């Protein structure tokens, strides 16, 4: 762009730079939000892993005869995963 006056050209360049920086910041925020948000599959995987760990813990307790009244709860948790 030929502004004809150096002050106008600098002002235009500064405004354009500010716009570019603002757009870059918006893109960065959107990218961070997408990376930080767990997907449904990842959430299901975490819940499933927690259920399996709880089931393994229950099986270990039942194997040591600490909690025989738990029955097949560990197996049910493993199947639920």
Biopython code that builds the backbone (N, CA, C, O; Angstrom):
import numpy as np
from Bio.PDB.StructureBuilder import StructureBuilder

atoms = [
    (1, "UNK", "N", (0.843, -1.175, 0.000)),
    (1, "UNK", "CA", (0.000, 0.000, 0.000)),
    (1, "UNK", "C", (0.890, 1.240, 0.000)),
    (1, "UNK", "O", (1.879, 1.315, 0.729)),
    (2, "UNK", "N", (0.530, 2.172, -0.801)),
    (2, "UNK", "CA", (1.253, 3.432, -0.860)),
    (2, "UNK", "C", (0.420, 4.480, -0.131)),
    (2, "UNK", "O", (-0.541, 5.021, -0.677)),
    (3, "UNK", "N", (0.804, 4.755, 1.101)),
    (3, "UNK", "CA", (0.039, 5.699, 1.913)),
    (3, "UNK", "C", (0.397, 7.146, 1.596)),
    (3, "UNK", "O", (-0.395, 8.054, 1.850)),
    (4, "UNK", "N", (1.566, 7.359, 1.053)),
    (4, "UNK", "CA", (1.949, 8.714, 0.693)),
    (4, "UNK", "C", (2.616, 9.490, 1.812)),
    (4, "UNK", "O", (3.305, 10.475, 1.546)),
    (5, "UNK", "N", (2.435, 9.081, 3.036)),
    (5, "UNK", "CA", (3.039, 9.794, 4.155)),
    (5, "UNK", "C", (3.609, 8.759, 5.116)),
    (5, "UNK", "O", (2.948, 7.768, 5.428)),
    (6, "UNK", "N", (4.846, 8.985, 5.591)),
    (6, "UNK", "CA", (5.479, 7.983, 6.463)),
    (6, "UNK", "C", (4.704, 7.718, 7.759)),
    (6, "UNK", "O", (4.664, 6.578, 8.222)),
    (7, "UNK", "N", (4.101, 8.730, 8.343)),
    (7, "UNK", "CA", (3.373, 8.535, 9.599)),
    (7, "UNK", "C", (2.153, 7.643, 9.372)),
    (7, "UNK", "O", (1.855, 6.765, 10.182)),
    (8, "UNK", "N", (1.453, 7.877, 8.266)),
    (8, "UNK", "CA", (0.289, 7.039, 7.951)),
    (8, "UNK", "C", (0.732, 5.604, 7.664)),
    (8, "UNK", "O", (0.067, 4.657, 8.084)),
    (9, "UNK", "N", (1.830, 5.439, 6.964)),
    (9, "UNK", "CA", (2.340, 4.097, 6.648)),
    (9, "UNK", "C", (2.723, 3.355, 7.928)),
    (9, "UNK", "O", (2.415, 2.171, 8.064)),
    (10, "UNK", "N", (3.380, 4.022, 8.856)),
    (10, "UNK", "CA", (3.747, 3.380, 10.125)),
    (10, "UNK", "C", (2.504, 3.020, 10.936)),
    (10, "UNK", "O", (2.427, 1.949, 11.538)),
    (11, "UNK", "N", (1.544, 3.924, 10.939)),
    (11, "UNK", "CA", (0.302, 3.656, 11.668)),
    (11, "UNK", "C", (-0.430, 2.456, 11.066)),
    (11, "UNK", "O", (-0.926, 1.590, 11.786)),
    (12, "UNK", "N", (-0.488, 2.420, 9.742)),
    (12, "UNK", "CA", (-1.129, 1.289, 9.066)),
    (12, "UNK", "C", (-0.382, -0.012, 9.384)),
    (12, "UNK", "O", (-1.009, -1.032, 9.666)),
    (13, "UNK", "N", (0.951, 0.023, 9.338)),
    (13, "UNK", "CA", (1.752, -1.170, 9.626)),
    (13, "UNK", "C", (1.535, -1.630, 11.066)),
    (13, "UNK", "O", (1.431, -2.830, 11.319)),
    (14, "UNK", "N", (1.467, -0.697, 12.005)),
    (14, "UNK", "CA", (1.226, -1.059, 13.406)),
    (14, "UNK", "C", (-0.148, -1.689, 13.590)),
    (14, "UNK", "O", (-0.284, -2.672, 14.318)),
    (15, "UNK", "N", (-1.162, -1.139, 12.942)),
    (15, "UNK", "CA", (-2.513, -1.716, 13.043)),
    (15, "UNK", "C", (-2.547, -3.121, 12.448)),
    (15, "UNK", "O", (-3.160, -4.029, 13.012)),
    (16, "UNK", "N", (-1.891, -3.290, 11.317)),
    (16, "UNK", "CA", (-1.852, -4.608, 10.671)),
    (16, "UNK", "C", (-1.119, -5.620, 11.562)),
    (16, "UNK", "O", (-1.557, -6.762, 11.701)),
    (17, "UNK", "N", (-0.009, -5.196, 12.159)),
    (17, "UNK", "CA", (0.737, -6.076, 13.064)),
    (17, "UNK", "C", (-0.123, -6.477, 14.267)),
    (17, "UNK", "O", (-0.131, -7.641, 14.668)),
    (18, "UNK", "N", (-0.841, -5.518, 14.835)),
    (18, "UNK", "CA", (-1.716, -5.813, 15.971)),
    (18, "UNK", "C", (-2.802, -6.818, 15.587)),
    (18, "UNK", "O", (-3.131, -7.718, 16.359)),
    (19, "UNK", "N", (-3.359, -6.648, 14.369)),
    (19, "UNK", "CA", (-4.365, -7.610, 13.898)),
    (19, "UNK", "C", (-3.778, -9.007, 13.760)),
    (19, "UNK", "O", (-4.406, -9.986, 14.162)),
    (20, "UNK", "N", (-2.582, -9.106, 13.196)),
    (20, "UNK", "CA", (-1.934, -10.409, 13.031)),
    (20, "UNK", "C", (-1.635, -11.058, 14.384)),
    (20, "UNK", "O", (-1.832, -12.261, 14.555)),
    (21, "UNK", "N", (-1.163, -10.265, 15.337)),
    (21, "UNK", "CA", (-0.878, -10.800, 16.672)),
    (21, "UNK", "C", (-2.162, -11.274, 17.362)),
    (21, "UNK", "O", (-2.158, -12.303, 18.038)),
    (22, "UNK", "N", (-3.251, -10.533, 17.196)),
    (22, "UNK", "CA", (-4.532, -10.911, 17.791)),
    (22, "UNK", "C", (-5.045, -12.220, 17.184)),
    (22, "UNK", "O", (-5.535, -13.089, 17.905)),
    (23, "UNK", "N", (-4.934, -12.360, 15.861)),
    (23, "UNK", "CA", (-5.364, -13.594, 15.198)),
    (23, "UNK", "C", (-4.505, -14.780, 15.637)),
    (23, "UNK", "O", (-5.025, -15.875, 15.854)),
    (24, "UNK", "N", (-3.206, -14.569, 15.766)),
    (24, "UNK", "CA", (-2.321, -15.643, 16.218)),
    (24, "UNK", "C", (-2.664, -16.068, 17.637)),
    (24, "UNK", "O", (-2.647, -17.258, 17.949)),
    (25, "UNK", "N", (-2.974, -15.109, 18.494)),
    (25, "UNK", "CA", (-3.347, -15.441, 19.875)),
    (25, "UNK", "C", (-4.651, -16.238, 19.901)),
    (25, "UNK", "O", (-4.788, -17.174, 20.689)),
    (26, "UNK", "N", (-5.612, -15.874, 19.044)),
    (26, "UNK", "CA", (-6.869, -16.626, 18.983)),
    (26, "UNK", "C", (-6.628, -18.052, 18.518)),
    (26, "UNK", "O", (-7.176, -18.998, 19.084)),
    (27, "UNK", "N", (-5.805, -18.206, 17.482)),
    (27, "UNK", "CA", (-5.494, -19.564, 16.990)),
    (27, "UNK", "C", (-4.804, -20.388, 18.071)),
    (27, "UNK", "O", (-5.088, -21.575, 18.233)),
    (28, "UNK", "N", (-3.903, -19.755, 18.805)),
    (28, "UNK", "CA", (-3.191, -20.455, 19.878)),
    (28, "UNK", "C", (-4.161, -20.919, 20.965)),
    (28, "UNK", "O", (-4.054, -22.044, 21.452)),
    (29, "UNK", "N", (-5.105, -20.059, 21.345)),
    (29, "UNK", "CA", (-6.094, -20.423, 22.363)),
    (29, "UNK", "C", (-6.974, -21.580, 21.900)),
    (29, "UNK", "O", (-7.268, -22.491, 22.674)),
    (30, "UNK", "N", (-7.390, -21.541, 20.641)),
    (30, "UNK", "CA", (-8.222, -22.625, 20.106)),
    (30, "UNK", "C", (-7.441, -23.930, 20.079)),
    (30, "UNK", "O", (-7.968, -24.976, 20.458)),
    (31, "UNK", "N", (-6.190, -23.878, 19.634)),
    (31, "UNK", "CA", (-5.363, -25.090, 19.594)),
    (31, "UNK", "C", (-5.138, -25.645, 20.999)),
    (31, "UNK", "O", (-5.195, -26.859, 21.197)),
    (32, "UNK", "N", (-4.886, -24.778, 21.973)),
    (32, "UNK", "CA", (-4.698, -25.232, 23.353)),
    (32, "UNK", "C", (-5.971, -25.855, 23.902)),
    (32, "UNK", "O", (-5.915, -26.843, 24.634)),
    (33, "UNK", "N", (-7.113, -25.286, 23.553)),
    (33, "UNK", "CA", (-8.384, -25.831, 24.032)),
    (33, "UNK", "C", (-8.636, -27.211, 23.445)),
    (33, "UNK", "O", (-9.129, -28.099, 24.140)),
    (34, "UNK", "N", (-8.303, -27.402, 22.168)),
    (34, "UNK", "CA", (-8.516, -28.705, 21.545)),
    (34, "UNK", "C", (-7.560, -29.756, 22.111)),
    (34, "UNK", "O", (-7.938, -30.915, 22.280)),
    (35, "UNK", "N", (-6.336, -29.356, 22.401)),
    (35, "UNK", "CA", (-5.370, -30.314, 22.970)),
    (35, "UNK", "C", (-5.729, -30.667, 24.409)),
    (35, "UNK", "O", (-5.537, -31.806, 24.833)),
    (36, "UNK", "N", (-6.246, -29.703, 25.160)),
    (36, "UNK", "CA", (-6.536, -29.922, 26.573)),
    (36, "UNK", "C", (-7.821, -30.668, 26.829)),
    (36, "UNK", "O", (-8.009, -31.206, 27.921)),
    (37, "UNK", "N", (-8.712, -30.717, 25.858)),
    (37, "UNK", "CA", (-10.010, -31.352, 26.054)),
    (37, "UNK", "C", (-9.897, -32.837, 25.750)),
    (37, "UNK", "O", (-9.572, -33.218, 24.625)),
    (38, "UNK", "N", (-10.163, -33.683, 26.751)),
    (38, "UNK", "CA", (-10.067, -35.123, 26.491)),
    (38, "UNK", "C", (-11.211, -35.572, 25.590)),
    (38, "UNK", "O", (-12.340, -35.098, 25.707)),
    (39, "UNK", "N", (-10.898, -36.478, 24.706)),
    (39, "UNK", "CA", (-11.934, -37.011, 23.825)),
    (39, "UNK", "C", (-12.780, -38.023, 24.597)),
    (39, "UNK", "O", (-12.399, -38.473, 25.677)),
    (40, "UNK", "N", (-13.906, -38.364, 24.037)),
    (40, "UNK", "CA", (-14.805, -39.318, 24.692)),
    (40, "UNK", "C", (-14.127, -40.669, 24.822)),
    (40, "UNK", "O", (-14.261, -41.332, 25.851)),
    (41, "UNK", "N", (-13.401, -41.087, 23.795)),
    (41, "UNK", "CA", (-12.723, -42.380, 23.853)),
    (41, "UNK", "C", (-11.642, -42.393, 24.932)),
    (41, "UNK", "O", (-11.474, -43.391, 25.632)),
    (42, "UNK", "N", (-10.918, -41.297, 25.064)),
    (42, "UNK", "CA", (-9.888, -41.233, 26.100)),
    (42, "UNK", "C", (-10.524, -41.284, 27.482)),
    (42, "UNK", "O", (-9.990, -41.917, 28.393)),
    (43, "UNK", "N", (-11.661, -40.620, 27.638)),
    (43, "UNK", "CA", (-12.364, -40.646, 28.916)),
    (43, "UNK", "C", (-12.867, -42.046, 29.231)),
    (43, "UNK", "O", (-12.751, -42.506, 30.367)),
    (44, "UNK", "N", (-13.428, -42.729, 28.231)),
    (44, "UNK", "CA", (-13.875, -44.117, 28.423)),
    (44, "UNK", "C", (-12.706, -45.022, 28.801)),
    (44, "UNK", "O", (-12.834, -45.891, 29.663)),
    (45, "UNK", "N", (-11.566, -44.807, 28.145)),
    (45, "UNK", "CA", (-10.385, -45.624, 28.429)),
    (45, "UNK", "C", (-9.930, -45.417, 29.871)),
    (45, "UNK", "O", (-9.572, -46.379, 30.551)),
    (46, "UNK", "N", (-9.940, -44.171, 30.339)),
    (46, "UNK", "CA", (-9.527, -43.896, 31.720)),
    (46, "UNK", "C", (-10.468, -44.544, 32.728)),
    (46, "UNK", "O", (-10.024, -45.125, 33.718)),
    (47, "UNK", "N", (-11.774, -44.441, 32.468)),
    (47, "UNK", "CA", (-12.752, -45.060, 33.372)),
    (47, "UNK", "C", (-12.587, -46.572, 33.354)),
    (47, "UNK", "O", (-12.629, -47.212, 34.405)),
    (48, "UNK", "N", (-12.398, -47.154, 32.164)),
    (48, "UNK", "CA", (-12.196, -48.596, 32.064)),
    (48, "UNK", "C", (-10.956, -49.055, 32.804)),
    (48, "UNK", "O", (-10.984, -50.073, 33.495)),
    (49, "UNK", "N", (-9.871, -48.316, 32.664)),
    (49, "UNK", "CA", (-8.640, -48.678, 33.372)),
    (49, "UNK", "C", (-8.829, -48.582, 34.884)),
    (49, "UNK", "O", (-8.317, -49.415, 35.630)),
    (50, "UNK", "N", (-9.561, -47.570, 35.331)),
    (50, "UNK", "CA", (-9.823, -47.454, 36.768)),
    (50, "UNK", "C", (-10.660, -48.623, 37.266)),
    (50, "UNK", "O", (-10.422, -49.137, 38.359)),
    (51, "UNK", "N", (-11.642, -49.049, 36.467)),
    (51, "UNK", "CA", (-12.450, -50.211, 36.863)),
    (51, "UNK", "C", (-11.617, -51.477, 36.933)),
    (51, "UNK", "O", (-11.782, -52.282, 37.849)),
    (52, "UNK", "N", (-10.727, -51.658, 35.974)),
    (52, "UNK", "CA", (-9.867, -52.849, 35.989)),
    (52, "UNK", "C", (-8.942, -52.818, 37.196)),
    (52, "UNK", "O", (-8.751, -53.839, 37.856)),
    (53, "UNK", "N", (-8.365, -51.658, 37.493)),
    (53, "UNK", "CA", (-7.490, -51.568, 38.673)),
    (53, "UNK", "C", (-8.263, -51.856, 39.951)),
    (53, "UNK", "O", (-7.763, -52.537, 40.847)),
    (54, "UNK", "N", (-9.485, -51.336, 40.032)),
    (54, "UNK", "CA", (-10.309, -51.618, 41.217)),
    (54, "UNK", "C", (-10.632, -53.103, 41.298)),
    (54, "UNK", "O", (-10.608, -53.685, 42.383)),
    (55, "UNK", "N", (-10.933, -53.721, 40.158)),
    (55, "UNK", "CA", (-11.208, -55.153, 40.134)),
    (55, "UNK", "C", (-10.002, -55.974, 40.543)),
    (55, "UNK", "O", (-10.129, -56.938, 41.298)),
    (56, "UNK", "N", (-8.832, -55.597, 40.049)),
    (56, "UNK", "CA", (-7.611, -56.313, 40.441)),
    (56, "UNK", "C", (-7.349, -56.163, 41.928)),
    (56, "UNK", "O", (-6.910, -57.106, 42.585)),
    (57, "UNK", "N", (-7.614, -54.988, 42.454)),
    (57, "UNK", "CA", (-7.438, -54.764, 43.891)),
    (57, "UNK", "C", (-8.401, -55.646, 44.688)),
    (57, "UNK", "O", (-8.024, -56.242, 45.697)),
    (58, "UNK", "N", (-9.653, -55.720, 44.215)),
    (58, "UNK", "CA", (-10.634, -56.571, 44.894)),
    (58, "UNK", "C", (-10.251, -58.045, 44.808)),
    (58, "UNK", "O", (-10.420, -58.783, 45.779)),
    (59, "UNK", "N", (-9.740, -58.482, 43.663)),
    (59, "UNK", "CA", (-9.315, -59.874, 43.522)),
    (59, "UNK", "C", (-8.162, -60.176, 44.471)),
    (59, "UNK", "O", (-8.113, -61.248, 45.074)),
    (60, "UNK", "N", (-7.246, -59.242, 44.600)),
    (60, "UNK", "CA", (-6.130, -59.436, 45.520)),
    (60, "UNK", "C", (-6.619, -59.515, 46.959)),
    (60, "UNK", "O", (-6.096, -60.311, 47.738)),
    (61, "UNK", "N", (-7.599, -58.718, 47.326)),
    (61, "UNK", "CA", (-8.135, -58.751, 48.683)),
    (61, "UNK", "C", (-8.867, -60.061, 48.929)),
    (61, "UNK", "O", (-8.767, -60.642, 50.010)),
    (62, "UNK", "N", (-9.607, -60.528, 47.919)),
    (62, "UNK", "CA", (-10.326, -61.788, 48.082)),
    (62, "UNK", "C", (-9.352, -62.957, 48.145)),
    (62, "UNK", "O", (-9.579, -63.917, 48.882)),
    (63, "UNK", "N", (-8.265, -62.882, 47.373)),
    (63, "UNK", "CA", (-7.260, -63.943, 47.377)),
    (63, "UNK", "C", (-6.549, -64.045, 48.718)),
    (63, "UNK", "O", (-6.110, -65.130, 49.100)),
    (64, "UNK", "N", (-6.431, -62.950, 49.429)),
    (64, "UNK", "CA", (-5.784, -62.970, 50.746)),
    (64, "UNK", "C", (-6.799, -63.224, 51.848)),
    (64, "UNK", "O", (-6.469, -63.141, 53.031)),
    (65, "UNK", "N", (-8.029, -63.532, 51.466)),
    (65, "UNK", "CA", (-9.134, -63.829, 52.377)),
    (65, "UNK", "C", (-9.455, -62.641, 53.290)),
    (65, "UNK", "O", (-9.949, -62.819, 54.404)),
    (66, "UNK", "N", (-9.172, -61.445, 52.811)),
    (66, "UNK", "CA", (-9.505, -60.255, 53.589)),
    (66, "UNK", "C", (-10.980, -59.919, 53.396)),
    (66, "UNK", "O", (-11.660, -59.488, 54.327)),
    (67, "UNK", "N", (-11.465, -60.125, 52.167)),
    (67, "UNK", "CA", (-12.827, -59.709, 51.860)),
    (67, "UNK", "C", (-13.527, -60.785, 51.045)),
    (67, "UNK", "O", (-13.801, -60.586, 49.861)),
    (68, "UNK", "N", (-13.816, -61.907, 51.655)),
    (68, "UNK", "CA", (-14.478, -62.983, 50.924)),
    (68, "UNK", "C", (-15.919, -62.626, 50.567)),
    (68, "UNK", "O", (-16.486, -63.195, 49.634)),
    (69, "UNK", "N", (-16.514, -61.688, 51.302)),
    (69, "UNK", "CA", (-17.905, -61.324, 51.025)),
    (69, "UNK", "C", (-18.046, -60.520, 49.730)),
    (69, "UNK", "O", (-19.166, -60.241, 49.302)),
    (70, "UNK", "N", (-16.927, -60.143, 49.101)),
    (70, "UNK", "CA", (-17.017, -59.377, 47.865)),
    (70, "UNK", "C", (-17.501, -60.224, 46.699)),
    (70, "UNK", "O", (-17.995, -59.688, 45.708)),
    (71, "UNK", "N", (-17.368, -61.506, 46.804)),
    (71, "UNK", "CA", (-17.865, -62.399, 45.757)),
    (71, "UNK", "C", (-17.191, -62.159, 44.434)),
    (71, "UNK", "O", (-15.963, -62.113, 44.349)),
    (72, "UNK", "N", (-18.000, -62.005, 43.392)),
    (72, "UNK", "CA", (-17.458, -61.836, 42.040)),
    (72, "UNK", "C", (-17.452, -60.377, 41.605)),
    (72, "UNK", "O", (-17.551, -60.097, 40.410)),
    (73, "UNK", "N", (-17.342, -59.466, 42.518)),
    (73, "UNK", "CA", (-17.368, -58.052, 42.160)),
    (73, "UNK", "C", (-16.221, -57.690, 41.215)),
    (73, "UNK", "O", (-16.402, -56.895, 40.293)),
    (74, "UNK", "N", (-15.046, -58.272, 41.444)),
    (74, "UNK", "CA", (-13.906, -57.960, 40.579)),
    (74, "UNK", "C", (-14.162, -58.436, 39.163)),
    (74, "UNK", "O", (-13.833, -57.733, 38.207)),
    (75, "UNK", "N", (-14.740, -59.608, 39.012)),
    (75, "UNK", "CA", (-15.058, -60.108, 37.688)),
    (75, "UNK", "C", (-16.086, -59.243, 36.990)),
    (75, "UNK", "O", (-15.983, -59.002, 35.787)),
    (76, "UNK", "N", (-17.066, -58.779, 37.725)),
    (76, "UNK", "CA", (-18.082, -57.912, 37.143)),
    (76, "UNK", "C", (-17.478, -56.587, 36.686)),
    (76, "UNK", "O", (-17.875, -56.046, 35.654)),
    (77, "UNK", "N", (-16.516, -56.061, 37.452)),
    (77, "UNK", "CA", (-15.856, -54.817, 37.046)),
    (77, "UNK", "C", (-15.031, -55.029, 35.774)),
    (77, "UNK", "O", (-14.990, -54.161, 34.902)),
    (78, "UNK", "N", (-14.381, -56.176, 35.676)),
    (78, "UNK", "CA", (-13.575, -56.455, 34.482)),
    (78, "UNK", "C", (-14.470, -56.587, 33.255)),
    (78, "UNK", "O", (-14.119, -56.107, 32.177)),
    (79, "UNK", "N", (-15.617, -57.228, 33.409)),
    (79, "UNK", "CA", (-16.553, -57.368, 32.301)),
    (79, "UNK", "C", (-17.119, -56.000, 31.913)),
    (79, "UNK", "O", (-17.347, -55.732, 30.733)),
    (80, "UNK", "N", (-17.342, -55.139, 32.901)),
    (80, "UNK", "CA", (-17.892, -53.815, 32.631)),
    (80, "UNK", "C", (-16.943, -52.977, 31.798)),
    (80, "UNK", "O", (-17.382, -52.110, 31.043)),
    (81, "UNK", "N", (-15.654, -53.222, 31.924)),
    (81, "UNK", "CA", (-14.684, -52.458, 31.157)),
    (81, "UNK", "C", (-14.866, -52.779, 29.702)),
    (81, "UNK", "O", (-14.148, -52.244, 28.858)),
]
sb = StructureBuilder()
sb.init_structure("model")
sb.init_model(0)
sb.init_chain("A")
sb.init_seg("    ")
for serial, (resi, resn, name, xyz) in enumerate(atoms, 1):
    if name == "N":
        sb.init_residue(resn, " ", resi, " ")
    sb.init_atom(name, np.array(xyz, "f"), 0.0, 1.0, " ", f" {name:<3s}", serial, name[0])
structure = sb.get_structure()
